[in-house]
Amino acid sequence: MSDPLVTIEELAERIRTPEATLRFWRYKGTGPKSFKLGRRVMYRQSDIDSWLEDQYAASQNGPAA
């Protein structure tokens, strides 16, 4: 597998969001796709990138140029 894995701590730092918010988003199903690896919550980099693109697209005002 060449898709790097990211911990919840690393993701929180990267997107400057508290870990508690990421846990809440995970509970609500609104954050990036995640999975448990043992006891740790992990994210695939490709899922993070896709989720960030979706967030960017949803936040745009008006038609895309």
VMD Tcl script that builds the backbone (N, CA, C; Angstrom):
set m [mol new atoms 195]
animate dup $m
set s [atomselect $m all]
$s set {name element resname resid chain x y z} {
  {N N MET 1 A 0.856 -1.176 0.000}
  {CA C MET 1 A 0.000 0.000 0.000}
  {C C MET 1 A 0.898 1.234 0.000}
  {N N SER 2 A 0.696 2.103 -0.954}
  {CA C SER 2 A 1.524 3.302 -1.052}
  {C C SER 2 A 0.802 4.544 -0.531}
  {N N ASP 3 A -0.407 4.379 -0.027}
  {CA C ASP 3 A -1.180 5.503 0.503}
  {C C ASP 3 A -0.805 5.694 1.971}
  {N N PRO 4 A -0.082 6.774 2.301}
  {CA C PRO 4 A 0.361 6.960 3.685}
  {C C PRO 4 A -0.808 7.056 4.671}
  {N N LEU 5 A -0.560 6.585 5.882}
  {CA C LEU 5 A -1.551 6.661 6.949}
  {C C LEU 5 A -1.210 7.836 7.859}
  {N N VAL 6 A -2.248 8.494 8.360}
  {CA C VAL 6 A -2.100 9.680 9.188}
  {C C VAL 6 A -2.873 9.453 10.484}
  {N N THR 7 A -2.281 9.817 11.608}
  {CA C THR 7 A -2.966 9.702 12.893}
  {C C THR 7 A -3.888 10.889 13.100}
  {N N ILE 8 A -4.782 10.757 14.067}
  {CA C ILE 8 A -5.686 11.862 14.375}
  {C C ILE 8 A -4.904 13.080 14.869}
  {N N GLU 9 A -3.812 12.837 15.589}
  {CA C GLU 9 A -2.977 13.932 16.076}
  {C C GLU 9 A -2.335 14.689 14.916}
  {N N GLU 10 A -1.822 13.935 13.942}
  {CA C GLU 10 A -1.184 14.561 12.778}
  {C C GLU 10 A -2.191 15.343 11.949}
  {N N LEU 11 A -3.385 14.787 11.770}
  {CA C LEU 11 A -4.413 15.481 11.002}
  {C C LEU 11 A -4.850 16.756 11.712}
  {N N ALA 12 A -5.040 16.683 13.014}
  {CA C ALA 12 A -5.447 17.867 13.775}
  {C C ALA 12 A -4.431 18.995 13.606}
  {N N GLU 13 A -3.156 18.642 13.666}
  {CA C GLU 13 A -2.114 19.648 13.498}
  {C C GLU 13 A -2.119 20.202 12.074}
  {N N ARG 14 A -2.288 19.323 11.112}
  {CA C ARG 14 A -2.242 19.743 9.706}
  {C C ARG 14 A -3.356 20.719 9.360}
  {N N ILE 15 A -4.572 20.450 9.824}
  {CA C ILE 15 A -5.700 21.319 9.459}
  {C C ILE 15 A -6.047 22.310 10.574}
  {N N ARG 16 A -5.176 22.372 11.590}
  {CA C ARG 16 A -5.324 23.337 12.694}
  {C C ARG 16 A -6.712 23.259 13.329}
  {N N THR 17 A -7.083 22.041 13.681}
  {CA C THR 17 A -8.377 21.771 14.293}
  {C C THR 17 A -8.160 20.897 15.520}
  {N N PRO 18 A -8.851 21.164 16.620}
  {CA C PRO 18 A -8.678 20.329 17.817}
  {C C PRO 18 A -9.022 18.860 17.544}
  {N N GLU 19 A -8.314 17.972 18.215}
  {CA C GLU 19 A -8.598 16.547 18.085}
  {C C GLU 19 A -10.038 16.239 18.470}
  {N N ALA 20 A -10.559 16.944 19.455}
  {CA C ALA 20 A -11.942 16.724 19.887}
  {C C ALA 20 A -12.917 17.001 18.742}
  {N N THR 21 A -12.636 17.996 17.934}
  {CA C THR 21 A -13.488 18.298 16.786}
  {C C THR 21 A -13.437 17.170 15.778}
  {N N LEU 22 A -12.245 16.626 15.518}
  {CA C LEU 22 A -12.124 15.492 14.606}
  {C C LEU 22 A -12.882 14.280 15.134}
  {N N ARG 23 A -12.826 14.063 16.445}
  {CA C ARG 23 A -13.579 12.942 17.025}
  {C C ARG 23 A -15.083 13.144 16.860}
  {N N PHE 24 A -15.535 14.387 17.049}
  {CA C PHE 24 A -16.955 14.699 16.883}
  {C C PHE 24 A -17.365 14.500 15.426}
  {N N TRP 25 A -16.559 14.990 14.487}
  {CA C TRP 25 A -16.863 14.798 13.072}
  {C C TRP 25 A -16.917 13.318 12.728}
  {N N ARG 26 A -16.015 12.537 13.329}
  {CA C ARG 26 A -15.999 11.088 13.086}
  {C C ARG 26 A -17.296 10.468 13.607}
  {N N TYR 27 A -17.719 10.878 14.787}
  {CA C TYR 27 A -18.970 10.400 15.382}
  {C C TYR 27 A -20.166 10.750 14.489}
  {N N LYS 28 A -20.192 11.978 13.972}
  {CA C LYS 28 A -21.302 12.443 13.138}
  {C C LYS 28 A -21.212 11.937 11.698}
  {N N GLY 29 A -20.031 11.458 11.291}
  {CA C GLY 29 A -19.845 10.985 9.926}
  {C C GLY 29 A -19.613 12.100 8.927}
  {N N THR 30 A -19.157 13.259 9.394}
  {CA C THR 30 A -18.967 14.398 8.503}
  {C C THR 30 A -17.507 14.696 8.183}
  {N N GLY 31 A -16.594 14.058 8.869}
  {CA C GLY 31 A -15.174 14.285 8.627}
  {C C GLY 31 A -14.640 13.351 7.563}
  {N N PRO 32 A -13.337 13.365 7.360}
  {CA C PRO 32 A -12.742 12.448 6.389}
  {C C PRO 32 A -12.921 10.995 6.834}
  {N N LYS 33 A -12.921 10.081 5.882}
  {CA C LYS 33 A -13.044 8.653 6.199}
  {C C LYS 33 A -11.911 8.259 7.133}
  {N N SER 34 A -12.247 7.424 8.106}
  {CA C SER 34 A -11.249 6.966 9.073}
  {C C SER 34 A -11.509 5.507 9.390}
  {N N PHE 35 A -10.559 4.897 10.068}
  {CA C PHE 35 A -10.710 3.510 10.483}
  {C C PHE 35 A -9.847 3.270 11.713}
  {N N LYS 36 A -10.146 2.186 12.407}
  {CA C LYS 36 A -9.361 1.834 13.592}
  {C C LYS 36 A -8.300 0.830 13.189}
  {N N LEU 37 A -7.096 1.074 13.635}
  {CA C LEU 37 A -5.983 0.153 13.473}
  {C C LEU 37 A -5.546 -0.173 14.887}
  {N N GLY 38 A -6.007 -1.311 15.379}
  {CA C GLY 38 A -5.830 -1.595 16.794}
  {C C GLY 38 A -6.711 -0.629 17.574}
  {N N ARG 39 A -6.095 0.162 18.437}
  {CA C ARG 39 A -6.852 1.148 19.225}
  {C C ARG 39 A -6.737 2.559 18.669}
  {N N ARG 40 A -5.977 2.715 17.607}
  {CA C ARG 40 A -5.736 4.050 17.056}
  {C C ARG 40 A -6.654 4.357 15.888}
  {N N VAL 41 A -7.104 5.591 15.818}
  {CA C VAL 41 A -7.879 6.063 14.675}
  {C C VAL 41 A -6.877 6.536 13.623}
  {N N MET 42 A -7.039 6.030 12.402}
  {CA C MET 42 A -6.129 6.366 11.314}
  {C C MET 42 A -6.924 6.889 10.124}
  {N N TYR 43 A -6.233 7.661 9.309}
  {CA C TYR 43 A -6.802 8.209 8.081}
  {C C TYR 43 A -5.853 7.903 6.936}
  {N N ARG 44 A -6.390 7.622 5.774}
  {CA C ARG 44 A -5.566 7.487 4.573}
  {C C ARG 44 A -5.389 8.874 3.980}
  {N N GLN 45 A -4.195 9.155 3.522}
  {CA C GLN 45 A -3.899 10.475 2.962}
  {C C GLN 45 A -4.841 10.803 1.804}
  {N N SER 46 A -5.135 9.820 0.967}
  {CA C SER 46 A -6.021 10.062 -0.179}
  {C C SER 46 A -7.435 10.437 0.277}
  {N N ASP 47 A -7.907 9.854 1.384}
  {CA C ASP 47 A -9.231 10.208 1.915}
  {C C ASP 47 A -9.230 11.625 2.473}
  {N N ILE 48 A -8.135 12.014 3.108}
  {CA C ILE 48 A -8.013 13.384 3.627}
  {C C ILE 48 A -8.031 14.373 2.472}
  {N N ASP 49 A -7.226 14.100 1.442}
  {CA C ASP 49 A -7.156 14.999 0.288}
  {C C ASP 49 A -8.514 15.153 -0.384}
  {N N SER 50 A -9.218 14.037 -0.548}
  {CA C SER 50 A -10.542 14.065 -1.166}
  {C C SER 50 A -11.524 14.875 -0.319}
  {N N TRP 51 A -11.505 14.655 0.988}
  {CA C TRP 51 A -12.397 15.374 1.894}
  {C C TRP 51 A -12.101 16.876 1.869}
  {N N LEU 52 A -10.819 17.237 1.870}
  {CA C LEU 52 A -10.445 18.653 1.818}
  {C C LEU 52 A -10.918 19.299 0.512}
  {N N GLU 53 A -10.788 18.591 -0.599}
  {CA C GLU 53 A -11.275 19.112 -1.882}
  {C C GLU 53 A -12.791 19.314 -1.834}
  {N N ASP 54 A -13.512 18.367 -1.240}
  {CA C ASP 54 A -14.963 18.501 -1.104}
  {C C ASP 54 A -15.325 19.712 -0.252}
  {N N GLN 55 A -14.578 19.923 0.827}
  {CA C GLN 55 A -14.842 21.074 1.696}
  {C C GLN 55 A -14.585 22.376 0.957}
  {N N TYR 56 A -13.507 22.407 0.188}
  {CA C TYR 56 A -13.174 23.599 -0.597}
  {C C TYR 56 A -14.268 23.886 -1.621}
  {N N ALA 57 A -14.692 22.856 -2.342}
  {CA C ALA 57 A -15.719 23.029 -3.369}
  {C C ALA 57 A -17.039 23.495 -2.763}
  {N N ALA 58 A -17.389 22.962 -1.602}
  {CA C ALA 58 A -18.659 23.325 -0.964}
  {C C ALA 58 A -18.637 24.754 -0.419}
  {N N SER 59 A -17.456 25.290 -0.170}
  {CA C SER 59 A -17.373 26.615 0.436}
  {C C SER 59 A -17.260 27.732 -0.599}
  {N N GLN 60 A -17.174 27.390 -1.863}
  {CA C GLN 60 A -17.036 28.392 -2.910}
  {C C GLN 60 A -18.363 29.116 -3.133}
  {N N ASN 61 A -18.277 30.419 -3.336}
  {CA C ASN 61 A -19.462 31.227 -3.627}
  {C C ASN 61 A -19.519 31.500 -5.111}
  {N N GLY 62 A -20.678 31.279 -5.699}
  {CA C GLY 62 A -20.843 31.559 -7.109}
  {C C GLY 62 A -20.301 30.451 -7.994}
  {N N PRO 63 A -20.432 30.655 -9.306}
  {CA C PRO 63 A -19.970 29.622 -10.243}
  {C C PRO 63 A -18.448 29.524 -10.282}
  {N N ALA 64 A -17.969 28.328 -10.573}
  {CA C ALA 64 A -16.527 28.117 -10.685}
  {C C ALA 64 A -16.015 28.788 -11.940}
  {N N ALA 65 A -14.838 29.344 -11.873}
  {CA C ALA 65 A -14.272 30.045 -13.029}
  {C C ALA 65 A -13.555 29.090 -13.945}
}
mol reanalyze $m
mol bondsrecalc $m
mol representation Tube
mol addrep $m
